[in-house]
Amino acid sequence: MKLIQTSDELRSTLAGAAPPRPCSCALGACTGWESLAEYRWEAGQMRQVATLRDPAVEEATLEEFHPEGTRYESPEAPVAPAFFPYNRCDVWHCSRCDRHLLRYTEFGGYNVDPRVRELDPDRIAG
């Protein structure tokens, strides 16, 4: 699996990709981080293309990157590969709509919460 560690590497992964089309699948818009029950993940049309999870890092930072005062759930929040939650994400491609998506699992106590966000190239920081 391709490891992405920088914003430039993330942009290059999207370079030359077909522009996204409107999609009516179970994922919905997901412009900000959305909780996503497993039954909504359309596994048959998804292909993992890269990861931002560095296997050499045992415990990735929980620090977030919001220089413009955005928040984690905001659609305007920057995509910053070295910061949480991006440093725990995989990059997926949907064959139905050509969107690229970021996906990770939030763990908190007894709670396991899969999350997804559409990867907007205009939001990649740096």
HELIX and SHEET records of a PDB file:
HELIX    1   1 SER A    7  LEU A   14  1                                   8    
HELIX    2   2 GLU A   38  ARG A   40  5                                   3    
HELIX    3   3 ALA A   43  GLN A   45  5                                   3    
HELIX    4   4 TYR A   86  ARG A   88  5                                   3    
HELIX    5   5 PRO A  121  ARG A  123  5                                   3    
SHEET    1   A 5 GLU A  34  SER A  35  0                                        
SHEET    2   A 5 ASN A 111  GLU A 118 -1                                        
SHEET    3   A 5 HIS A 100  GLY A 108 -1                                        
SHEET    4   A 5 ASP A  90  CYS A  94 -1                                        
SHEET    5   A 5 MET A  46  THR A  51 -1                                        
END                                                                             
